[in-house]
Amino acid sequence: MDHIAVVNPKLNLIEKILNGQKKIESRWLKNKSAPWDKIKVGEKKYFKDAGKPITAMAEAEKVMETTDMKKAIGLFGSGEWAKGKNYCVLIWMKNPRRIAPFKINKSGFGSATAWLVVEDINKVKII
């Protein structure tokens, strides 16, 4: 499977991934939705800033899923962003690289979807 992670452009996460500053992608979830139980070691993750084309990719090196991450790292009940988030997926990345930008067709995934799982990236790639 291939995965597409949509990230906040204000946080400059793609550049941090490419320069090695960010080595772990975390997704905090209310429900067991993607990438929970979807991403496996060795699969490709493509990255795009919201509203922009895909510009980078990396491979999943290690995946950890947990239901008690907030408590374990002392975030239990803190901040609006954490409210109602019961699940956490941590994905260690390897071989991050910039790729030629391309757009995707997100129809059928929902306009606010921040993680897409596709059988093959070429099935959603707009040529």
Secondary structure, 3 states (H helix, E strand, C coil): CEEEEEECHHHCHHHHHHCCCCCEEEEEECCCCCCCCCCCCCCEEEEEECCCCEEEEEEEEEEEEECCHHHHCCCCCCCHHHCCCCEEEEEEEEEEEEEEEEEECCCCCCCCCCEEEECCHHHCEEC
